[in-house]
């Protein structure tokens, strides 16, 4: 039924380096096997010991070139690919004549570097969609040509969509310099990340039902700067955090509060509570357990005995192997209880802005959650691991680590008194439990989870 249509094809190279296509065969019954011809090719090369030695030498040359990024001898690529295919066919067999090339192939391919993923694709035959009358896919209405949003670009079809699907043209239309919508939304999200509220307070709705920007000229200026800087988010982050607005104090001034009680005009820096994931990562950082490795599979969520239900996965480690929160495996029916206490969004739909609550469950989580207690104990052991320091030096180091400031005289006096009291209870101020308790006290201060 699709005869005459173009096929959509993806080619994925999992072995880092060179990708080549010998042929692509389509049909109802799939491609025909070529194993016999490949075996004949190998058998011919194995007719004598000299030929067998030549196989090993040639295979080593090809694969070493591949491993060193020099697999670019274009006139010979077809022959090399055919040769490797024949070797692969021999590797799959267990009969004696192919034992030597199989072992050599396995040895050589094991030396290849770690794989990277590459993909090539081509566009399929473009198709217009029809209107589904009352949402029923069996009741089709008029055909609608492929185009950008009518409210933005009118009814004109996308340029070139008569020959292609129009996906590339659509992407180019979205990010072209004279279309400020995407840049405004992106800038607003990044502003919200740093300031707690966007210039447009409804980040998911820039339409007539959304809230109006408090500073429309600033939003447009930032959007234009964002486009002019090549859509560089790094430059935008830098521009915002170096601004006077970001560096303002969060202290209240009665006169300004009276005129702008909701701080809509940004007369001060708002106090922000960290997100659940940032709180977890901060705990891992101060305890020394944070694993900075990037990418890779995410660890399963740690499940308590109370987390039961359909599709219950195996339980992962309590600290997620120290991986950053962004890499944690998310199971919608088994969400992290600590995350939920700190307004972690339910992963059923997108959420432009999280709610920020202040409820007793948060204090109870910081006091009793097994993960937090575990990290406090690790932090205490880490403090004790440096020999020759007095309790005072340890306290100063812990406060600086937790809050990026030195302790006040009052804090220092109270914490030293707490250490002495704990030392009497456990028999020594060098008992790891003493410093685990100090660590637990510090992470339970509001300043640990709030950005002033």
N, C-alpha and C positions, 0 to 999 in steps of 0.2 A: 504493500500500500504506500510505501515511502519511496518507490522508485522515482529517480529524478531529483530527489532532495539531497542536499549536502549533509554529510554526517558531522556531528560534533565529536571531536576526538581529543583526549588528554593523554599526554605522554609523560610519565613520571619516572625519573631516574633516581633510584634509591642508593646508587653506588658511587656517588660523587665523582664527577669528572666528565666523561664523554657520553653522549647519547646519540645513537644513530638508528634509523629505521630501515630495515631491509625491504619489507613490503607490508602493506596493509590489505587484508582480505576481508570482505564482508559477504554475508550470505545467510540464508536461513539455517544452514547446518554448521556454521562456524568454519574456521580455517582448517584446511586439510593438514594432517601431520607430515612433517618433513624429516622425521627421525631417521627413516631408512637412508635417505640420501646423505645425511650427515654421518651416519655410521659407515657408509661406503667410503666417504671421504677420509675418515679416521683410519679405516682398515687399510686403505691404500698407503697411508703414511706409515703404517706400522708393519709394512712388509719386510723390513730389515732392521737390525739394531741401529744402523746409521740413521734410518728414518725416525725411529723412536727417540734417539738422542736429539735429532733436529726438532722434533715436536716440543720437547722440553725447553730447548734453547729458544725457539721462536715464541713459545708461550711466555717464557720469562721476559723476553724483550718487550712484548706487547703490554703485559700487565705492569711491568716496571715503568714503562712510559706513561701508562694510565695513572699509576700511583703518583708519579712526579709531575703530572699536569702537562705532559709532552705528547699526548695522544692526538696529534694534529697532522699526521701524514696523509692528507686527504686523498691522494691517488690510490693509496693502499688500504683505505678504511674498509671498503667493501670486503676485500679479501681477509682482513684481520677479523672483522666481525664474523664472517663465515667460519674462519678457523676457530674462534672462541666458541661459537655455537656448536661446532663439532666436538670440541673439548668438553663442553657442558653435556652434550649427549652421551659422551663416553663416561663422564663422571656419574651419570644416573644409573649406569649398569654395574652389576656386581661380578661379571664374569672376568676370568683371569686376564685375558689379553689387554683389558683396559685398566688394570690395577695401577700401573705406573703413571699413566697420564692423569688418572683420577687423583692420586696422591699429590702429584705435582700441581694440579689445578687448585686443590684445596689449600696447599701450602702457600701458593702465590697470592690467591685472593684473600687469604687471611692477613696478608701484609698491607692490604689497601687501607687508606685512611678512613676515618669515620664518615658515614654517609651524610650527604646533604640532600635536601629535597628540591628537585627542579621540576618545572611543569611547562609544557608547551600546549597551546590549544588553538583551535581555529573556530570560526563562527559557523553556525549551522544555517539552514535555510530560514530566512525570516518569515514569521507568521504573525498576522494581526489577530487580535482577540475580538470576540463579540460580546456585547452587553448581555449579562445574565439577567433576564427579566425576573424581577422580585427575588434575585439571588439564586435562581434555579439554573444549574448548569445544563439542564436538559431543555430549557426554554430559552433559546438564543434570539437576541435582537439584532440590531444593526452592527456592522463591523466598525471597529474603532481603530484608526491608524495609530501607529506608535509615535508618541510625542511626549514632550515634557508637560508638567502640570499646567493645565489651561489657565489657571488663575495667575500664573507667573509669565508664561511664554505665549499665551494665546492658543489658537487651534492649528497653527502651522505644524506639519510633521517635522521630525528631526531630520536634519540634512543628511543625505546619504542613506536614509532608512529604506529607500526603495530597493537597495542592493544588499544591505546588511541588516542585522538585527537592530542596530542603532544604539547598542549598549555603550560603545566607546563615545559616540556623539553625545549621549545622555550624560555620561560622566563629565565630558568636557563642558557641557552646558551648565552643569551644577557648579563647577568651580571656575568658570570664566570670570575675569575681573569685574565685569559690569553686572554680575549677579551677587549682591552683598549678603544674601540670606544665609548661606552656609557659613560664611565667615563670621557673621554676627552671632549665630547660634554657638559656634565653636568658641569664640572669644568669651561669650557670656558664661559658658560652662567652666572655662578655665578661671575666669574672675570669681565665679561662685566657689570653686575649689579653694581659692586662697582667702576669700573674704567671708565665706559662709552663706552669702546670698548674692544672686546675680544682679547685674544692672537691670535686667528684666527678671523679676522675682519668680516668674513662671517659666522655667527653662524648657518645659515640654510644650509650651503653647505661646507662640509669637503672634498669634492671630488676634482677631478683634475681641475674643473672649478671654484672652490672657491679660496679664498686668502690663501696664505701660512702663517703658524704661524710665528710671529716675534721672538718667543722664544720657539722653539720646545722642548728643553730639560726641560724647566720649566713646560710646559704643561704636559709632560709625568711624571715628578716628582710629580706634584700636583695630576694627575690622580691616580698614584700608592698610594700616601698618602691617597687619598679619599677612595680607595678600602680597604687599610689596616686598616683604621679607621671605617670600617663597613658601608661605604656609608653614613656617618653622615654629612649632610649638615651644621648642627650647628658647628661642629668642623672645617669644611672648611671655613665657614664665619669668625670664630674666627681667623683662621690662616691668612686669607687675611687682615683683618682690623688691625691686630697687626704687619703687615709687615712694613719694612722701606719704601717700595714703596707706600703703602697707606698713610703713615704719612708724605710724602714729601710735601713741599710747592708748591702752584700753581703759585708762582711768576716767571716771565720770567727772564732768564739769557741770555744775548746776545750771549755769546760764545756757549752755549748749543743749543740755538735756531738756530744758523747758521748751526750747524752740524746735527741737527735733527728737522727740522722745523715742521714736522707733529707729533712730540712726539711719534713716533713709538717705540722708545727704552725706553720710560717711564723715561725720565730724570727729569720730574716734574709731579705733580698730575694734571690731566686735570680739568678744571672748568666744572661742569655739571649742566644743568638745570633739576629741578625736573620734574617728570612725572605729568600729569594732576591730577591723583588720589592723589598723595602725596601733591600737592598744596592744594587740597580741604581738605584733612585730617588735614593738618597743620593749615588751617584756623579754622576748627572745634576745634582743640586742644587749640589754643590761646584764642578762644572766650569762652572756657569752655563748649561747646555744644557737644563735641565728646562723643559718646556712645560706650564704649569699649566692649559691649556684643558680644559674638561670636555666629555664626551660626544663624539659623532662616530664615524666608522668607525675601527677599529683598524688600525694598520700591519701588513703581513705580516711574519712572522719572517724574520730575516736567516739565510740558508742558506750554510754553508760548502761547499767542494767535496766534502767527505766525507759530506754529508747528502743521500743519494740514496734513491730508493724510489718506490713507486707513489703517484700523486697528488701528486707534488712541485709545490708552488705556486711562483710567482715569488718571488724573494728581495727582501725589504724592506731598508731602510737599516740600517746597523750599529747606530745608536743609536735606531732606531725613531722618527725625527723628534723625538726628545726627549720623546715622550709617556710619561706615567706607565705603569708596568708593568701596571696594571689594565686598560689599554686595548689591550695588545698582542694581536694575533690569535693564537689558540692552534690549532695543527694537531697533532693527537695523534701523528702519525708523524714530526713534525719539531719536536721540543721544543728550547728554548734549552739548549745544552750547559752554559752557566754556571748556569742555574737548576737543572738536574739535579744538578750537583755539590753544590748547597746544598739538597738534599732537596725539590725541587719535586715535588708529588704528580702521579702519572700521572692525567690527566683522564678516567678511565673510570668512576669512582664517587666518591661523596662521601667526605670524610675529615675527621672531627671534630678530629683532632689529628695534625699532621705529625711524622714522626720527625726527630730532631736528631742528626746524626752529626758526627764530627770525623775526616776522612780526608784523605790526602795530595792527592787530586784538588782539594780546596778551595784549598789553598795554591798548587797549580800553576795553577788558574784565575785567582787573583788576580795571579799573576806574569805569565801569558802570554796571557790572553784578549784578543783584539784590541779588544773594546769597552772593557775596563778601561784598556788602554794608550792608546786614543784619548781617553778622558775625562781621564786624567792629563795628556796633552799639552794639552788644552784648559784644564785648571786652571792649568797652568804659564803659558800665554799670558795667562790672565786675571790672574794675579798680576803679571806684567810690564807689564800695560796701565796700571797706576797709576804715574805717574812720580814720581821724587824719593824713593823709599823705599830704605832700606838693606837688605842681605840679612837682617839681624837682624829688622827690621820685617816683612819678608815671611814669615819663618819663624814669627814669633809669630802673624801673621794666619792662616797656613795651619793651624797646630796648633789655634787657636781655632775655625776653620771645621770642621775634621775631628772634633774631640773635645769642643768646647764648654768648653774650659779653657785656661789659659795653660800653656806648656811649662815643665817643670822646668829647673833650671840644667844638669843633666846632659844632658837632651835638647837644650837650646839649644846647648850646647858641641859635642855630637856632630853636630848638623845643620849648624852653621856650618862645622865641619871638612869635612863631606861636600860642602858648597857650594863651598868653596875648592878641594877636590880635583877636583870636576867642572869648575870654572872653568878650572883648568890644562889639563884634558883637552880642553875645547872652545874654549879661547882667551879666554873671558870669562865672568864670573859672571852676565852679562846675556843669555847665550845661552838661548833657550827650552828647549833640551834639558836644561840644568841643572835648571831648575825643574820640568820634566816628570818628571825622575828623582826629585826631592824629593817631588813629589806621589805618584809610584808607590810610594815607600818608605812614606809615611804611610798610604796605603790598604791596605798590606800588614801593618800592625800589627794585632794582635788587637783592640785597642780600637776599631778602626773598624767591625768587624762584630759586636762584642759589646756588650750593654747591661749595664754593671756595676751 
